[in-house]
């Protein structure tokens, strides 16, 4: 859909027992209009014990966010079980449609990518990224993890900043949350 609100980049880094998720603030209308530059697409859930960042169509990302928060409540904050149960709703066709969104979600011990089509992926190497500039951020974060001693929050921030210099759907209004 041409006038759909979308666009963002989210990057997560897990290192030394900490996980940071960073996201930019750009919302794009269609392919050519920046509608907002200061959106908050990284947030804390479940009393601050879980951090989530979302990318994709804004309305679908918000729906995905609400659904995972309900699952976290239902399963007492068990992130893996909450994500798997949410994915099973899609596989069993209990949700009305596929959502055009993805999220990265983490707690003190788990880092996951959850898609609006029902996949739950635990990334290799403690680094992952999604969204329009995801591949740029992923490459930058992997290099920074391997070649520096930076903290996860600094790596995630720098990776997003690099992505913002390359991807027209990503800006440098970056929010980072860490668990």
N, C-alpha and C positions, 0 to 999 in steps of 0.2 A: 504494500500500500504506500503510495507516494507521500502522503502527509502524515505518516506514522512518526511518533516521537521515539528517537533511539539514539544510540551512539554513546560509547564510553569505553574505558579500559580499566580493568581491575587486575591487580597483581598481588600474589601472596608469597611470602617467604617464611619457611619454618627452619629455624637454626638454633642450636644451643638451648632447646627447651622453650623457645618463644616463637610465636607466629605473628606476623604483621600482615595486614591486608591494606592495600592502598588503592584509591580510586580517584578519578578525575571528576570534574563537575559539569561537563558539557552535555547538554541535551540538544540534539539536532532534529530539525523538522525536515523530513525528506532528505535530499542529498545536498542541499545548498544553504540552509538557513540555520544559524546557531540561535536557538530559542532561549537558552539559559546557559550561563557559564559557571554557576555556583551551586548546582544541585549536590545534595549529599547522598551518595550511592554506597557509602560504607557506613554501617551502623552496628550497634551492639544490640543483642537480643538476650532473652532469658536472664534478666538481672545483670547484664554486663559480662556474663560468663562465655558468651558466644559472640563472635564477630562475623559479619556477613557483608559481602560486596556483590552488587548485581549489575548486569549488563544486558542490553537488548531493548525490546520495546518497553517503554516505561510502565504502561498499565499491566503488561504481563509480568514484568519484574516485581512490581508491587504485589501482584497476586501471589507469585511464588514466595516472596518474603513473608506474606501473611500466613500462607499455608505451612511453611517450615516453622514459623513461630508457634502455631497451634500444635504441630507435632512435637515440638520441644516441650511444651506444656504437658501434653498427653503422656510423653515418655520420660518425664522427670529430668529433662536436659540431656538425655542420652543422644548425642548428635548422630552417631552412625545409625542407630535404630530409627531415629526420626527421619533421616534422609532416605533410608531404604523403604520405610513405610510410605513416605510421600511418593517415591518412585513407583511403588506397587500400585498406588491409586491410578497412575497413568497407564501402567501395563494392563490393569484390569478394566480400563475404560470407565472408571468411576468418576473421572473428572471430564468435563464437557468437551475439552479440546486441548491440543498441544499449545503450550505457551512459548512465545518467541522471546525467550529470555534464558539466561544462565546465571548461576551464582557460585561464588566461592564462599565456603563457610568453614569456620574453625573454632575449636575450643582448646583447652589446655593440652589435649593429647591427640586431636584428630584434625586433619585438613582434607576437605572434600570439594570437588566440583560437582554441582548438581545442575542438570539441564531441565528445561521445560518439557522435554520429551521423555523424561523418566530415567535418564542415566545418572548413576552415582559413581564417581571416579575418584580414587585416592591417587594423587599424582606421585610420580617417582621423583626422588631427589629433593623433596620439600619445597619445590618452586612450581608455581603455575600461574597462568594468566588467561583472561578471557576478554572478549569484546573486540572492538574494531582495531585497536592497537595492541591486542594481546600478544601477537607474535613478536613485536618489537620489544615489549616489556619483558616477555619471557626470555628472550635472548640476552637482554641487558642484565636481568636478574641472575641468570645462570652464570654469566661471566663475573659479575660482582661477587657472587657466593664463592666461586672458585678462586678468584684472584685477590680478594681483599679480606680484611678482618672486620668489616663493618657489621653493625647490629642489623637484625632483620628489618626493623622499621626504616633504617637509613637505606638499605638495599631496595626495599619496596618503593620508597619515595624516589630514589634516583632512577630506578627502572621506569617508573611512570613519567618522570620528567623527560627521559630520553624518548619514550613513546610519544609524548606530546609534541616533540620537535619533528616527528616523522608522520604522524597520523592526523589528518585534518578533522577527524571526529573525536579527538582527545585534546583536552587543554591542560594547562599547568596549575589549575586550581585543585590541589591534591590534598585529600584527607587520608590520614593513616591511623588505623586503630591496631592495638596489639593485645594479645592474650598470652 
